[in-house]
Structure formats: C-alpha cells, structure tokens
Amino acid sequence: MPELPEAEITKRKLKNLLGKKIQKFWTNLSQNLKNSSYKFIKKDIVNYKINKIKRLGKVILVYLNKKNKIKILAFHQRISGRLIIQNKNQKFKLSNHIHFIITFSDKTQLFFEDPRKFGIVWYGFEKDVLKDKYFKNLGPDILKISFSTFKKQLLKHSGQIKSALLNQKIIAGIGNILADEILWYSKIHPKTQIKTLNLIQIKKIWQASKKIINKSIKLGGTSMRNWLHPDNTIGNFQNKTFVYGKKNQNCSRCNTKIIKIKSSGRGTYLCPKCQTKSMP
C-alpha cells in the first residue's frame, strides 16, 4: 500500500502540475534521497518546468525541462507515502509527516507526506536515475505485460504464487491487496507452488490481474490508513473487494466464510472452498 492503482491515479492527477516552474525544494529527510544530495537538488532544480509524468511499476516519474535539459524527479510512495497538491487558493490541514515540499512559481505546492518515512525520492538525468538498482531489477509492468511474457516471468521462478506476485523483480505493480483479490478471482490458493500451475491457471491469473487492477483504478484506488488522492479525494476500492479485509464474511461466490492466514509473511485473505489448497 500504495500499489499500482494508487500510483497510476497519483500520476494522472499530478498532470495538473504540467508546465509549472519549480521555485523551491525542501526536505527534512535527506537520507531518503537517491542519486543526488539535498544540497545539490535544492540549487539545481530551481526553474525546471514539469514536462511530462509517467509511471513505472509503483514509481511516479516527473520529467523536468530547463533549456532543453531533461531531468527526473521520481517518487516511490512505499508503505505510507502519498503526494498532495495544494493550490495557492487552497489550505489543506497538513500533518506533521510532510517530509518533502516542492514549491512552484505560482505558489502551488506539492507535498510528500510519509508517516513511516520509507518513501524514496530520486533526482537526476534519466539515464542516471534509471540505472539505480531498483529500476534495473524491476520486472515488467503488470498492466502492460503480454500473456507470453507473464508466463515466462512466472515459470522462471519457484516457490508460492502469492510470493511471486508480490516480487517486484518478477512483475511490477502488485501488492498485498491486489494479490489476494487476483488469486480469489482466479480460484487459486496463495500457497500454490508455481511449478504445479497449468497454462489455464496461469492465464487466469494474468487475466484477473488486469481486471482487478483496472477495477481498482476505476474506483479510485484503495483509501486505507493514510492514502488519499493528491487532491484529497477518497478512493473506494476498499469497499468493493471480494476477499481482502473480509474475514468471517461470506464469499460472494460460494457463501463460505472467508478466512485469514499468513502467506509470504503477509496477512492473506481467501475463500477455503473456492481456493482449494494446492501444494505438492
């Protein structure tokens, strides 16, 4: 949390910043900066304009342009982070967990709030940012991946299916909430060993991944604990899940009580009837 849908929604809403010129950069969490020091960034970033915004897995890439020189300011919200836009005529009630502030020439501000302080910020030329080991090791994006590539990525690895779905080096974008929803939709137990899956099951997981993620994006993502949209809008996916957060409630498919177990070190929700335990 936040996962791919929350990163995608954040990316889309940050497009309101396109064309804005950066006036000031501030942080009190310089140890979470990558590629460049705080001393360098706060001087170098001034007068760069936001040129375009992309998403890579769960990371938001803000492309900056100054005199045809392109740099990236990238954000990984990690566990508790979120980005907040405050226009000059707005005044949100801000928490004490704002650790990065970008101020624009029109007095609009972009805040990075992160209570647990796990968020990461990269700054530098594109080639330098993307050669960071996080990006070099990042698997293909789940929304863009073909079935053949998805199958190839999974079958290169051993172990349990939920663990593989959570591994960003295999496939980028899926987190704990999505994994539970995808596996319920596919009727596959999270502890199923990858080597026991047949092609029909793998295709079901691939199809379910796209369906569940697009459903989450359409519903505005998951607003649980700290995460809201950059404009403080609340997402609604948490109210429309099939199994996640629904321990002891009835499965909408077979009416069996949903249970919660530990899988891949994470709390995991499943239907014990729909998702038959399949382990060698």
N, C-alpha and C positions, 0 to 999 in steps of 0.2 A: 504494500500500500504506500504510495500510489502505483498503479500498474499502467499498462499501455493505454487503456481508455482515458485515464486521468491525464497522462502525458499528451495524448492526442487532443483532448479538449483544451488543455492549457495552451498548446501550440496554436490552435485555432483562435483562441481568444486573445493571445498575445499579438495577433496580427493587427490589433488596434494601435499598436506602437510603431507600425511601419512608417518610415520617413522621419521619425523623431530623432533629434540630435541629443547625444549624451553630454551632460554638463558636469556630472559628478558621480564618482563611485566610492562607496563606503562599505566597510565590513569590520566587525569585531571578532571574526572567526577566520583569520587569515590562514590558519593551518588546514582549512578545507579547500584552499585554492590549489589548482593544478596548473602546471606549465609556466606560470608567471607569479612573481611576488606581488603583494599588495602595493608596495611602494612603486613598482613599475606600472601596474594596471591603473592606479588612480591618476597617474600622469598621462599615460599613453592613450587611454580610452576616450579622453575628452575630445569632443567634436566629431566623433564617429556617429554616423546615422544608421539606424536599423534598416537593413536592405531586404532581408527575407528571413523566414523562420521555418525550420524543418524539425522533424522528429526522427530519432534513430533508436529503436527499441523504446526504452523508458526515458531517454535523454532528449531534452529540448535544445536545439542548436539555433542560436540567434546570430545571424550573419550581419556583420557591421562593415560599413564602407566609408572611407575617408580619402578623398583624392585618388579614387580607384585602387586603393589599398584595402584588401578584404581580410577581416579577422573574424574569429568566432568567440562568442560568449556563450558557453553551454552550461546547462543546469541538469543535475540529476536530483530529483526530489527525495529519493531514497525512502526511508520509513515514515517520516513525519513531516516532510517538507511540503510547502506549497508556495506558488508565486501569486502576488497580489498587485493589481494595478490600481493606483489611486490617482484620479484626475485632479487637476488643480481646483476644481469646484466641488470636490468630494472630501469628506473627512471620515474615514473608517476608524472604528475603535481598534487600535492596534495592540497586540500583546507585547510582552517583554521578550518574545522569542524571534524578533526580527534581527537577522544576522548579516543581511546584505541589503543595501539600498542603492538603486540606480536612479539618479535624478536627471530629468530631461530639460531642455532649454525652455519648454513651455510650462514647466513646473509639475508636469505629470511625474509620478514616481512608480518604480517597480520595486516591490519588497520581496525578499525571500525569507519566509518565516519557517523556522525549523526547530521545534522544541527539543528534539533529541540530538540535534547537532550532527547528524550523519550525512546531510546533503553535501554534494560536491559541485564546485564551480570551476570550469576550465576557461582559460583565455589565451588566445594566440592565433597565429596563422593556421589555416585549416589543416595543412599537412602536419603541423606540429601537434595540434590537438588530437587529430585522428590517429596518430601513431602512438598515443598513450595506450598502455597495455589493456585498459578496459575496452577500448574500441577495437583494438587489434584482436582481442579474444571474443568479441561479441558475435553471436550466431546470427543467422538471417532473421529478418523481421517476420513475425508470425502472420501479420496481415498481408504481406507481400509474397510469402513463400509458396511455391508450387507444391503439388502433392508429391511429385517425384523427389524434390529436394527435402521435403519434410520427412519422407520415408527414409531417405538416405541418412539424414542427420540423426534420426532416432536409432536406426539399426547399427550405426557406428558405435553405439554405447550399450553398456549392460546396466543392470540394476532395475529399480522400480520405475514405473511410468510417471508417477507424480514427481519424483525426484528429477527425472529428465525434463519434464515440462517447466520446472522451476529453474533449471540450469540455463542461465543467460548465454553461456558459451555454446549451448546446443541450439536453442531457439530463443530469440529476444522478444520480450514483452509480457510474458505470462507470469503472474504472481499467484499467491495462495488462493485468493478468492476465485479468480478465473479458473485455476486448475481444478478446484472442487466442482465448479459448475460444468466445465468441459467434460470431466470424467463421468459425472452423473448423466449428462446428456448422451454420452457415448455408451452408457451402461457398462463401464469398466471400473473395476476396483482399483483404487490408487496404489495398492501394493503389488499389482500385477507386474511380473517381470517382463521387460521389453522383449526378450527372446521368445516368449510364449505368445506374443501377439501375432495374429494373422493379418494379411493385407486388408481385409474388410474392416477389421478393428482399427487399424492404423488410419485408414481413410475416414472412418467415423470420427476419430479424434481430430484429424485435420479439418474436416467439415464443421465439427462442433466448435472448434477454436474460433473460426471466422464468424460463425453465427453468434456465439456468446459475446465475443468482443464487440461486434457491431451492435448487438442489443445493448450492451453497456454504454457504448458511445451515444447511441440514440437516447438513452435515458439520463444522460448527463454524468455518467460515471458513478463511483461509489463515494458518498459523503459519510464517512465514519471517522470518529475521533477528531482529527484535525483538518482533513482535506475538504476544501471548497474550491469553486472555480475562481479564476483571477478577479472576477467582478463580484465575488462573494455569493454567487448563485449556488444553490444546493443541488447535488446530484441525487438521483432516485433509484439507482440500480440496487442498492442495499435492500430496498423494499420489494424487489421483483426477482430475487434469487430463487433457485429451485431447492438448493440444499444448504448453502452457506449461511451460518448463523441460525439454523432452524432445528437444532437438537430437540428431540422429543415431539416435533411437529410431524404431521402425516405427509409422506411423499405424495406429491401431486400426480404421480403416475400409477402407483400401486397401493397407496394408503398405508404403507408400512411406516413405523416410526423411524425418523432419521436419527442416526447416531453420530457421535463424535469420537474419533480415535486420534492417535499420533501416527503420522506418516511423514517420512523425510524430515523428522524433527519438528513438524508443524501440526497445529491443530487442524484436523481434517474432517469435514462433514460428508456423509454418504448415506445412501439407502442400502441396507444389508440384503434386501431382496433383489432390487434392480441391478445392483453392482456386486454380483457374485464374486466372492473371494477366489482369485485365480492365481495360485502361486505353485511353482514346481516343488 
